[in-house]
Amino acid sequence: MATRGTRALQVGRGSVTFTVLAAATAIVAGTAVALLGFVFPDLGADAASESDPLPSGIDRVADLPVVPTVLVVVGLVLAVTSAAMVLAESHPRAVVLRCVLLVAGPIVVLVGAQLVPHVVTPCWAGEVPSLCEPDGNGGLDFPDTVHPFGHALLGWLPLTLLYVWTLRRWWPEVLPRWVPGRSSEPRDVPAAA
């Protein structure tokens, strides 16, 4: 029978897995929307042309970027559950900080993936004028078809890599075995007597 500490680590690994899966899904969804957006320029537009409707099912592709948000919210719930299980056992400062890191990671990835691409966008600097279009607020932004890909590339990917790297540095036991650099040796949180 698994100890409470082992179950907490398994739930924590599930949280990290869902967060990484969210980033991978964001990249796939952003790429799909961008590629289909070049074929169907009305994809993602608020008002699709009635005279030239999109083929059946293609309009739903524009909703794919919602999936990573759902996955990271599931990861956040698992992180809170894991942290609660670990903190029920012990309260040393190092353990509390690790739990804060586990819970804060999905929050930073989720919020940062929505904000960071708008701060570091090359459209602000005018570096890619052929790719940017007016955003309606007097500035430039990526078009609707490339917008999810920009969020994946500039937000989801770097923040998820930073989160996994930080966990690898401060709490490697909570990383799933498939994460590069994670030891394959079994580790466990000591159970309270």
trRosetta pair geometry for C-beta under 8 A, 3 or more apart (Angstrom, degrees):
i j d omega theta_ij theta_ji phi_ij phi_ji
2 6 4.2 -122 -171 87 100 130
2 7 5.3 118 121 -53 124 85
2 10 7.5 -1 179 -12 158 138
3 6 4.8 100 54 5 75 101
3 7 7.2 -141 96 -2 41 86
3 188 6.9 79 48 -177 125 127
3 189 7.8 -144 101 73 120 78
3 191 4.1 -107 -168 -68 140 132
4 7 5.7 -56 -150 39 33 111
4 8 6.3 38 151 -24 66 105
4 85 6.1 -160 174 -178 92 100
4 88 7.3 -91 165 83 143 116
4 89 6.1 166 101 -70 126 119
4 191 6.1 113 39 -124 86 100
4 192 8.0 -25 53 24 129 88
5 8 5.5 -51 -147 33 32 114
5 9 6.6 31 154 -16 64 103
5 85 8.0 165 -99 139 32 103
5 86 7.1 70 -124 -111 69 73
5 89 6.3 35 -74 -63 90 170
5 188 5.8 91 110 172 117 84
5 189 3.1 -141 -167 76 119 97
5 190 6.5 113 -37 66 173 15
5 191 5.1 -136 0 -76 116 68
6 9 5.8 -54 -151 36 33 109
6 10 6.4 34 150 -20 65 105
6 188 5.4 -27 -81 -134 87 106
6 189 7.2 -157 -54 36 42 81
7 10 5.5 -52 -146 36 35 113
7 11 6.3 34 155 -17 67 103
7 85 6.4 -112 99 -177 96 155
8 11 5.9 -54 -148 38 31 109
8 12 6.2 34 151 -19 64 108
8 82 5.0 112 -169 -156 70 71
8 85 3.7 -165 -95 102 102 122
8 86 4.6 136 177 -59 152 79
8 89 7.7 -101 -22 -5 156 130
8 189 6.3 -28 66 29 122 145
9 12 5.4 -53 -144 39 33 115
9 13 6.2 38 154 -22 66 102
9 82 7.5 97 -82 -151 16 117
9 173 5.9 -68 -129 143 128 99
9 174 5.9 -134 -142 -105 75 62
9 187 7.7 -169 -140 94 161 83
9 188 6.9 -128 1 -129 152 52
9 189 6.1 172 -45 -10 111 104
10 13 5.6 -49 -148 34 31 112
10 14 6.6 37 149 -21 61 102
11 14 5.4 -49 -154 32 36 117
11 15 6.7 42 146 -23 64 99
11 78 5.4 -161 177 -170 82 88
11 81 5.3 -100 170 102 144 109
11 82 4.0 -173 99 -78 104 92
11 85 6.6 103 40 16 143 146
12 15 5.4 -47 -152 29 36 115
12 16 6.7 33 152 -15 66 101
12 78 7.3 164 -96 143 24 96
12 79 6.8 66 -124 -117 65 59
12 82 3.8 134 -64 -167 77 159
12 83 7.9 102 -91 -50 102 60
12 86 7.8 35 -53 -37 130 128
12 102 5.7 -56 -138 -145 108 141
12 174 4.1 -68 133 -149 132 108
13 16 5.7 -51 -148 38 36 109
13 17 6.2 40 150 -23 66 107
13 174 6.1 -161 -66 -180 64 56
13 175 6.9 62 -115 154 85 13
13 176 4.6 111 -166 -75 105 75
14 17 5.5 -53 -145 36 31 115
14 18 6.4 30 157 -17 66 104
14 75 7.7 -164 128 -120 66 64
14 78 4.7 -119 99 -165 104 152
14 82 7.9 173 48 -55 93 126
15 18 6.0 -56 -149 36 28 107
15 19 6.4 27 153 -18 63 108
15 75 4.7 101 -161 -166 61 71
15 76 7.3 103 -147 -69 106 15
15 78 3.8 -165 -74 98 84 108
15 79 4.0 118 -151 -62 153 75
15 82 6.0 -102 -13 2 135 137
15 102 6.6 71 94 179 150 99
15 106 6.8 -97 179 -41 101 131
16 19 5.7 -56 -148 37 32 112
16 20 6.3 27 156 -14 67 107
16 75 7.3 119 -55 -151 12 115
16 105 7.8 0 -102 107 75 153
16 163 8.0 -176 -131 132 84 110
16 164 6.9 103 -163 -104 110 84
16 167 6.5 -139 -108 93 131 175
16 174 6.4 134 -30 137 135 91
16 175 6.0 -115 133 -121 171 52
16 176 6.1 -162 87 -13 118 93
16 179 7.4 -37 142 -55 135 140
17 20 6.0 -58 -146 40 28 106
17 21 6.0 30 154 -20 65 110
17 75 7.6 -166 69 -107 52 105
17 176 5.4 67 -69 -38 100 145
18 21 5.4 -53 -141 40 31 114
18 22 6.3 42 154 -28 63 100
18 71 5.2 -165 -177 175 86 82
18 72 6.8 158 133 -99 94 32
18 74 5.0 -123 -164 94 153 99
18 75 3.4 -165 89 -71 112 92
18 78 6.4 126 16 22 138 140
18 106 7.9 11 93 -106 101 131
19 22 5.6 -46 -152 26 31 116
19 23 7.0 29 150 -15 61 100
19 71 7.6 163 -90 131 25 94
19 72 5.6 64 -116 -121 66 81
19 75 4.2 139 -53 -175 77 165
19 105 6.5 3 -132 128 168 110
19 106 5.1 -122 -95 -95 120 89
19 109 5.9 108 -161 44 109 165
19 160 6.2 172 146 -129 92 99
19 163 6.5 -85 143 109 144 152
20 23 5.8 -51 -154 34 37 110
20 24 6.5 34 150 -16 67 105
20 160 5.9 128 -108 -179 55 126
20 164 6.6 56 -83 -70 111 129
20 179 7.8 -152 -66 -91 161 101
21 24 5.6 -54 -145 40 35 111
21 25 6.1 36 154 -20 67 107
21 71 5.4 -122 98 -178 99 143
21 75 8.0 172 45 -61 96 123
22 25 5.7 -56 -145 39 28 111
22 26 6.3 35 152 -25 63 104
22 67 7.9 -172 -132 124 68 70
22 68 4.1 101 -172 -159 79 78
22 69 7.4 113 -153 -52 121 16
22 71 3.8 -177 -83 91 89 116
22 72 4.1 48 -101 -52 174 87
22 75 6.6 -93 -17 -7 129 137
22 109 7.3 108 87 134 132 133
22 156 7.0 -136 124 -149 84 118
22 160 7.4 -176 76 -92 90 134
23 26 5.5 -49 -148 31 32 115
23 27 6.7 32 153 -19 63 101
23 68 6.9 91 -69 -144 23 126
23 109 7.2 -81 -65 -167 105 129
23 152 7.5 125 -166 -151 61 79
23 156 4.4 164 -128 161 75 101
23 157 5.8 125 -173 -88 115 44
23 159 7.8 -165 -99 71 123 79
23 160 3.7 -59 -60 -20 153 164
24 27 5.8 -52 -154 33 33 111
24 28 6.5 28 151 -13 66 107
25 28 5.7 -55 -145 41 34 109
25 29 5.8 30 158 -16 69 110
25 67 5.2 -108 158 111 136 114
25 68 4.7 177 86 -77 106 84
25 71 6.1 119 27 3 148 154
26 29 5.9 -55 -137 43 26 107
26 30 5.8 27 161 -19 63 112
26 65 6.7 54 -133 -137 72 77
26 68 3.9 19 -62 -62 90 162
26 113 6.9 -89 -124 -164 165 141
26 148 7.4 -148 -167 176 75 91
26 151 6.7 -101 -175 110 121 95
26 152 4.1 174 136 -108 94 94
26 155 7.9 -94 159 83 154 95
26 156 4.0 141 78 -39 157 175
26 157 7.7 -141 85 -44 119 72
27 30 5.9 -55 -141 40 24 110
27 31 6.2 24 158 -18 61 109
27 152 4.5 150 -88 176 49 133
27 153 7.4 95 -114 -67 85 63
27 156 6.9 -143 -47 90 76 132
27 157 6.4 71 -72 -69 114 108
28 31 5.9 -58 -148 38 26 110
28 32 6.3 27 154 -20 63 107
28 64 8.0 -103 106 163 81 134
29 32 5.7 -54 -146 36 31 111
29 33 6.3 27 157 -16 66 105
29 64 3.6 -169 -143 133 110 113
29 65 5.0 165 128 -76 133 55
29 67 6.1 168 -64 42 148 116
29 68 6.8 -135 24 -23 139 106
29 148 6.1 -82 119 157 92 139
29 152 7.3 167 64 -68 80 136
30 33 5.9 -54 -145 38 30 107
30 34 6.1 28 156 -18 65 110
30 65 6.5 67 -72 -92 72 106
30 148 3.9 -155 -110 124 76 86
30 149 3.6 141 162 -87 106 49
30 150 7.4 -160 -158 18 133 38
30 151 6.5 -160 -95 58 134 82
30 152 3.7 -135 4 -2 153 136
30 153 7.2 -149 120 -21 156 83
31 34 5.7 -57 -144 39 29 110
31 35 6.1 24 160 -15 66 109
31 149 6.0 95 -72 -106 43 108
31 152 7.5 -78 -30 68 75 160
32 35 6.1 -57 -142 40 26 105
32 36 6.1 14 163 -6 64 112
32 61 5.8 -126 136 -166 112 115
32 64 6.1 16 72 52 130 168
33 36 6.2 -62 -141 47 26 102
33 37 5.8 36 155 -33 63 112
33 43 6.7 -174 -159 137 75 126
33 44 6.5 73 -170 -59 116 126
33 61 5.9 169 -92 140 69 97
33 62 6.0 94 -126 -110 113 50
33 64 6.3 -157 -50 50 105 117
33 65 6.7 -25 -23 -37 150 106
33 145 6.2 -169 149 -161 84 57
33 146 8.0 175 110 -90 96 21
33 147 8.0 -56 119 57 137 71
33 148 4.8 62 51 44 148 133
33 149 6.8 -153 69 -36 97 89
34 37 5.5 -55 -145 31 26 118
34 38 7.1 29 156 -23 59 97
34 145 5.9 108 -122 148 45 81
34 146 5.0 59 -117 -110 101 60
34 148 7.2 -138 -42 66 86 89
34 149 4.2 12 -46 -32 135 142
35 38 6.2 -50 -161 23 33 108
35 39 7.3 19 147 -5 62 105
36 39 5.6 -60 -155 43 44 108
36 40 5.7 -13 162 32 81 104
36 43 5.5 112 118 -78 99 173
36 58 6.4 -174 -176 -158 135 99
36 61 5.5 29 52 109 163 158
36 145 7.6 -144 84 -150 64 107
37 40 6.6 -71 -121 70 27 67
37 41 6.7 60 179 -116 66 37
37 43 4.7 -125 -99 66 67 121
37 44 6.4 -10 -103 7 115 124
37 143 7.4 156 164 109 140 114
37 144 7.2 -172 -132 98 135 74
37 145 2.3 137 -170 -156 152 125
37 146 6.6 -141 82 -46 154 59
38 41 7.6 15 -143 -77 19 70
38 145 6.9 150 -44 149 51 148
40 43 4.5 86 98 -36 103 106
40 54 5.6 66 -169 -123 145 101
40 55 7.7 -118 -86 14 143 89
40 58 5.9 88 2 159 169 141
41 45 7.9 40 133 -33 64 126
41 145 6.9 -82 -140 -42 48 145
42 45 4.7 -70 -164 21 64 130
42 48 5.0 94 158 -132 128 78
42 49 5.7 -108 -99 5 154 94
42 52 7.2 151 -12 99 149 104
42 54 6.3 -142 84 -62 112 103
43 54 6.6 100 -83 -108 75 142
43 58 6.6 -89 -100 152 111 100
43 59 7.1 -158 -125 -111 72 50
43 61 6.7 -23 -156 76 127 109
43 62 5.4 -176 176 -67 81 110
43 144 7.4 -174 100 113 61 109
43 145 5.7 77 77 -103 100 98
44 62 4.3 177 -81 -130 65 123
44 144 3.7 175 118 147 122 113
44 145 5.5 -179 27 -77 138 54
44 147 7.3 163 179 33 153 116
45 48 5.8 129 77 -81 105 58
45 144 5.9 154 -73 56 54 163
48 53 6.4 68 136 -128 125 62
48 54 6.1 -76 -152 -13 144 102
48 59 6.8 -53 -61 -110 156 124
49 52 4.5 17 96 49 128 86
49 53 7.1 -141 87 -71 68 41
50 53 6.8 1 -151 -63 32 90
54 58 4.5 -129 163 79 114 116
54 59 4.7 137 71 -56 142 90
55 58 4.7 76 64 -9 81 126
57 60 5.7 -52 -163 27 50 115
57 61 7.6 64 145 -33 69 90
58 61 5.8 -35 -168 6 47 117
59 62 6.2 -37 -175 14 49 113
60 63 5.6 -50 -167 30 56 113
60 64 7.8 86 139 -44 67 80
61 64 5.6 -15 -169 -18 50 118
62 65 7.9 -37 171 12 44 99
62 144 7.8 2 -139 157 119 109
63 66 5.5 -23 176 7 75 120
64 67 5.8 -32 -172 3 57 117
64 148 7.4 81 82 -176 92 166
65 68 6.6 -36 -165 23 54 106
65 69 7.7 54 145 -13 66 103
65 148 4.1 -131 -74 -127 138 127
65 151 7.0 74 -152 64 133 139
65 152 8.0 -120 -120 -51 103 102
66 69 5.7 -59 -165 36 48 115
66 70 6.5 46 144 -20 76 104
67 70 5.8 -56 -151 35 35 111
67 71 6.4 33 154 -19 68 107
68 71 5.5 -55 -145 38 36 113
68 72 6.2 29 160 -15 69 105
68 113 7.5 -106 125 142 132 163
68 152 7.9 163 -31 -99 165 91
68 156 6.4 -35 176 -114 156 143
69 72 6.1 -57 -145 39 29 104
69 73 6.4 32 153 -21 63 106
69 110 6.7 89 -133 -140 72 100
70 73 5.7 -55 -150 34 31 113
70 74 6.7 33 151 -18 64 102
71 74 5.7 -53 -154 34 34 112
71 75 6.5 37 147 -19 65 105
72 75 5.0 -46 -147 37 41 119
72 76 6.4 49 149 -25 66 98
72 106 5.2 165 -177 -160 89 99
72 109 5.9 -143 -141 98 139 115
72 110 4.8 171 121 -77 141 101
73 76 5.4 -46 -148 31 35 115
73 77 6.7 38 151 -19 63 99
73 106 7.8 147 -89 162 23 129
73 110 7.3 82 -65 -103 67 147
74 77 5.7 -50 -151 33 34 112
74 78 6.5 32 151 -15 64 105
75 78 5.7 -56 -148 40 32 111
75 79 6.2 36 152 -24 66 105
75 106 4.7 176 106 -104 108 139
76 79 5.5 -51 -145 33 32 114
76 80 6.5 32 155 -17 64 102
76 103 7.2 68 -153 -155 73 66
76 106 4.1 -152 -76 104 80 143
76 107 6.5 91 -116 -59 123 70
76 110 7.2 -23 -52 -24 131 142
77 80 5.9 -53 -150 36 31 109
77 81 6.4 32 151 -18 63 107
78 81 5.5 -55 -147 38 33 114
78 82 6.2 34 155 -20 67 106
79 82 5.7 -53 -144 37 30 111
79 83 6.2 29 156 -18 64 107
79 102 4.9 -177 -156 144 101 88
79 103 4.7 155 135 -98 116 54
79 105 7.0 -164 -119 52 156 99
79 106 5.7 -168 -3 5 148 127
80 83 5.8 -54 -144 38 30 111
80 84 6.3 31 155 -21 64 106
80 103 5.7 73 -80 -116 64 113
81 84 5.8 -56 -149 35 29 110
81 85 6.5 28 154 -19 64 106
82 85 5.7 -56 -150 35 31 111
82 86 6.4 26 155 -15 66 107
82 99 7.7 -168 110 -130 82 85
82 102 6.2 -95 90 149 122 149
82 174 7.6 99 161 -138 149 120
83 86 5.8 -56 -146 39 32 108
83 87 6.0 23 159 -13 67 112
83 99 3.7 110 -139 -162 100 105
83 100 7.7 101 -134 -55 140 32
83 102 5.6 177 -68 77 103 123
83 103 5.3 -26 -29 -47 154 113
84 87 5.9 -59 -138 44 27 106
84 88 6.3 39 156 -32 62 103
85 88 5.8 -48 -152 22 28 115
85 89 7.4 24 151 -16 57 103
86 89 6.0 -62 -167 31 37 110
86 90 7.5 -49 166 46 69 79
86 95 6.2 -159 152 -177 113 108
86 98 7.7 -84 138 92 159 110
86 99 5.6 -166 76 -83 129 116
86 189 6.5 -105 -124 -151 96 173
87 90 7.5 -97 -138 68 33 43
87 91 6.4 54 -155 -92 77 74
87 95 7.1 154 -93 134 63 111
87 96 6.9 68 -107 -101 107 71
87 99 5.8 20 -51 -79 106 171
89 189 7.1 117 78 136 162 126
89 191 7.1 -106 -136 -144 133 48
89 192 4.9 -178 -160 -20 85 116
90 95 5.4 90 97 25 102 173
90 192 6.5 167 -55 -70 90 115
91 95 6.7 -142 -144 73 14 123
91 96 6.3 33 -162 -56 62 110
92 95 4.8 89 61 8 81 105
92 96 7.1 -152 93 -6 39 88
93 96 5.7 -58 -148 38 32 111
93 97 6.2 30 157 -18 68 107
94 97 5.9 -55 -147 38 29 110
94 98 6.4 31 154 -20 63 106
95 98 5.8 -53 -149 35 31 111
95 99 6.5 31 153 -18 64 105
96 99 5.7 -56 -151 37 31 111
96 100 6.4 34 150 -21 65 104
97 100 5.5 -49 -147 34 34 113
97 101 6.4 38 152 -20 64 103
97 170 7.8 -95 123 176 105 134
98 101 5.5 -52 -151 35 34 114
98 102 6.4 36 151 -21 65 104
98 170 6.4 -171 -107 139 83 104
98 171 4.5 113 -147 -77 114 135
98 174 7.6 158 173 -20 113 139
99 102 5.5 -50 -147 34 34 114
99 103 6.4 24 157 -10 66 107
100 103 6.1 -62 -147 43 29 103
100 104 5.7 24 159 -18 68 116
101 104 5.9 -56 -130 41 25 107
101 105 6.3 43 163 -39 60 101
101 166 6.5 -146 -165 135 121 117
101 167 6.8 158 139 -90 119 73
101 170 6.0 -103 -160 92 179 142
101 171 6.5 160 82 2 135 130
102 105 6.3 -46 -156 11 22 117
102 167 7.3 78 -93 -108 69 114
102 171 7.0 -55 -61 71 99 160
102 174 6.3 -93 -100 172 120 167
103 106 7.3 -62 -170 35 35 97
103 107 7.0 26 146 -11 67 115
104 107 5.5 -67 -154 44 42 114
104 108 5.8 40 154 -22 78 108
105 108 5.9 -59 -145 36 26 107
105 109 6.3 22 158 -16 64 108
105 163 4.1 104 -156 -148 108 118
105 166 7.2 -171 -98 71 111 126
105 167 6.9 3 -83 -51 155 113
106 109 5.5 -54 -141 39 34 112
106 110 6.0 33 159 -20 68 108
106 163 7.7 87 -60 -146 41 156
107 110 5.9 -57 -145 38 27 109
107 111 6.1 11 163 -3 65 111
108 111 6.4 -60 -135 47 25 99
108 112 5.3 20 167 -14 64 123
108 159 6.3 -159 128 -170 90 119
108 163 6.8 165 75 -82 116 110
109 112 6.0 -58 -128 47 18 107
109 113 5.9 24 165 -27 59 111
109 156 7.0 55 -176 -135 94 57
109 159 4.7 157 -116 125 66 118
109 160 5.5 63 -128 -76 129 69
109 163 5.7 -34 -59 -36 116 148
110 113 6.2 -55 -145 29 19 109
110 114 7.2 7 156 -9 55 107
111 114 6.1 -67 -161 39 33 106
111 115 6.1 4 156 0 71 118
112 115 5.9 -70 -134 50 33 96
112 116 4.8 28 179 -24 78 117
112 155 5.9 171 128 -158 72 90
112 159 4.6 147 96 -100 136 153
113 116 6.8 -27 -99 31 20 107
113 117 7.4 21 -176 -13 45 107
113 151 5.9 68 170 177 83 95
113 152 8.0 22 -158 -95 111 35
113 155 3.6 116 -140 143 52 118
113 156 4.5 46 -124 -69 126 66
113 159 6.0 -122 -61 38 80 143
114 117 7.8 -80 -176 29 16 101
114 118 8.0 -4 149 -3 52 114
114 151 7.1 7 -102 -141 39 122
114 155 6.8 119 -21 -163 21 159
115 118 6.1 -74 -164 39 40 106
115 119 6.4 29 151 -18 77 111
115 155 7.5 131 54 -119 45 125
116 119 5.6 -63 -148 37 37 109
116 120 6.0 -4 170 11 75 111
116 154 6.0 -162 118 138 97 90
116 155 4.6 150 62 -105 108 83
116 158 7.7 -125 134 66 157 119
116 159 6.9 173 3 -49 156 122
117 120 6.6 -70 -129 55 27 84
117 121 6.0 58 164 -69 64 90
117 150 5.0 117 -166 138 134 92
117 151 4.8 -104 -9 -100 159 53
117 153 7.8 91 -107 68 116 71
117 154 4.0 116 -103 83 82 122
117 155 4.6 -66 -33 -37 99 110
118 121 6.0 -12 -136 -22 27 120
118 141 7.5 -16 -123 -120 83 113
120 154 5.6 -170 79 -168 113 125
121 124 5.4 105 78 -10 89 95
121 140 8.0 -163 125 101 128 83
121 141 6.6 -25 175 -128 167 64
121 142 6.9 -131 -145 -27 124 93
121 150 6.7 27 -114 -176 97 136
121 154 7.1 115 -84 120 59 179
122 125 5.9 -62 -160 46 52 103
122 127 4.0 -79 -175 58 103 118
122 128 4.8 60 113 5 126 107
122 131 7.9 40 83 69 116 128
122 132 7.7 -139 96 -55 78 122
123 126 7.3 33 -175 -78 37 33
123 127 7.7 -90 -68 40 20 77
123 128 6.7 -59 -79 61 60 90
123 131 7.4 -115 -83 92 94 90
123 132 3.7 137 -123 -111 106 135
123 139 7.5 94 125 154 111 92
123 140 3.9 -144 169 114 108 103
123 141 5.5 161 81 -103 164 22
123 142 6.4 -141 -39 -49 137 58
124 139 6.9 -13 -105 -168 75 119
124 140 6.8 -173 -77 60 36 94
126 129 5.7 11 -166 -68 75 98
126 132 7.7 -108 -120 38 45 152
126 140 7.2 101 -88 30 63 155
128 131 4.2 -12 143 33 115 117
128 132 5.9 120 93 -23 80 97
129 132 5.9 -65 -135 41 34 105
129 140 7.8 -68 -122 -146 64 161
131 142 6.7 -24 146 -122 97 76
131 143 7.5 -121 174 0 61 97
131 146 6.7 -67 -175 74 102 171
132 140 4.1 41 162 171 131 119
132 141 6.6 140 -151 66 90 12
132 142 6.5 -68 -110 -86 64 39
132 143 7.8 177 -143 -33 24 73
133 140 6.7 148 72 -149 18 79
133 141 7.0 -40 64 66 66 61
133 142 7.7 36 25 171 84 17
133 143 5.0 62 10 -79 128 83
134 138 7.9 -22 -156 -120 99 12
134 139 7.5 136 -149 84 59 31
134 140 6.3 -59 -96 -100 37 60
135 138 7.9 -37 61 46 87 31
135 139 5.2 -11 33 77 120 81
135 140 6.3 136 -18 -153 97 11
135 141 3.9 66 -80 6 121 115
141 147 7.2 29 148 -104 106 104
142 146 4.5 -115 179 93 115 100
142 147 4.7 161 94 -86 112 60
142 149 7.8 -143 173 62 156 86
142 150 4.6 -171 -17 -25 161 149
143 146 5.3 69 58 23 81 97
143 147 6.7 -120 96 -36 35 89
144 147 5.5 -36 -141 1 28 125
146 149 5.3 -61 -166 45 60 115
146 150 6.0 66 138 -29 82 101
147 150 5.7 -54 -151 32 32 114
147 151 6.7 31 154 -17 64 102
148 151 5.6 -52 -151 35 37 112
148 152 6.4 37 152 -19 68 104
149 152 5.5 -52 -147 36 35 112
149 153 6.0 24 158 -12 68 111
150 153 6.0 -60 -138 44 27 103
150 154 5.6 -8 174 13 67 118
150 155 8.0 56 131 -2 61 100
151 154 6.7 -67 -123 54 19 87
151 155 4.8 -31 -169 31 61 129
151 156 6.4 59 139 -16 75 99
152 155 7.0 -37 -76 54 9 84
152 156 4.8 -31 -136 37 49 125
152 157 6.2 61 160 -26 63 99
153 156 7.9 26 -14 46 17 87
153 157 6.0 -7 -136 16 29 133
154 157 7.8 50 -6 41 9 99
154 158 7.1 -21 -171 10 31 120
155 158 7.2 -88 -154 42 9 91
155 159 6.1 -12 175 0 54 123
156 159 6.5 -79 -147 45 17 101
156 160 5.9 11 168 -16 63 117
157 160 6.2 -64 -144 37 21 106
157 161 6.4 18 162 -15 61 110
158 161 5.7 -57 -146 39 32 111
158 162 6.2 34 155 -20 66 106
159 162 5.5 -50 -145 37 33 114
159 163 6.3 38 152 -22 64 104
160 163 5.5 -50 -146 34 34 114
160 164 6.4 29 156 -14 66 104
161 164 5.9 -55 -145 40 31 107
161 165 6.1 32 155 -20 65 109
162 165 5.7 -55 -143 39 29 112
162 166 6.2 30 156 -21 64 107
163 166 5.9 -56 -148 35 27 110
163 167 6.5 23 155 -14 63 106
164 167 5.8 -54 -147 40 32 109
164 168 6.2 38 152 -24 65 106
164 175 7.1 85 -155 -118 83 115
164 179 6.2 -159 -165 -144 120 130
165 168 5.5 -53 -148 34 30 115
165 169 6.5 28 153 -18 63 107
166 169 5.7 -57 -150 37 31 110
166 170 6.1 -9 165 12 68 113
167 170 6.4 -75 -131 55 27 84
167 171 5.3 -54 -158 63 71 88
167 172 7.2 125 141 -89 70 38
167 174 6.0 -93 -170 75 119 109
167 175 5.7 139 123 -67 117 97
168 172 5.5 43 -151 -99 47 86
168 175 6.0 35 -88 -55 71 152
168 179 7.0 -148 -83 141 110 132
168 181 5.6 36 -154 103 137 130
168 182 7.0 -109 -119 -73 95 79
169 172 7.7 118 -5 -56 8 89
171 174 4.8 16 133 12 111 115
171 175 7.8 146 108 -26 71 83
172 175 5.6 -44 -162 14 52 118
172 181 7.8 -107 -132 126 119 91
172 182 6.0 171 -174 -123 96 76
172 183 6.9 66 143 11 132 95
172 187 7.8 74 100 30 87 161
173 187 4.4 -108 -119 100 104 133
173 188 7.7 178 -160 -66 132 11
173 189 7.1 134 129 -56 153 79
175 179 4.4 -82 173 45 117 148
175 182 4.5 -142 101 -96 124 133
176 179 5.5 115 65 -16 72 98
176 182 7.1 146 89 48 37 173
177 182 6.0 -151 -132 103 34 128
177 184 6.0 62 -149 -117 109 70
178 182 7.8 27 56 44 22 132
179 182 4.5 74 74 -17 93 127
183 187 7.3 77 77 -29 118 118
188 191 8.0 -29 149 -30 116 83
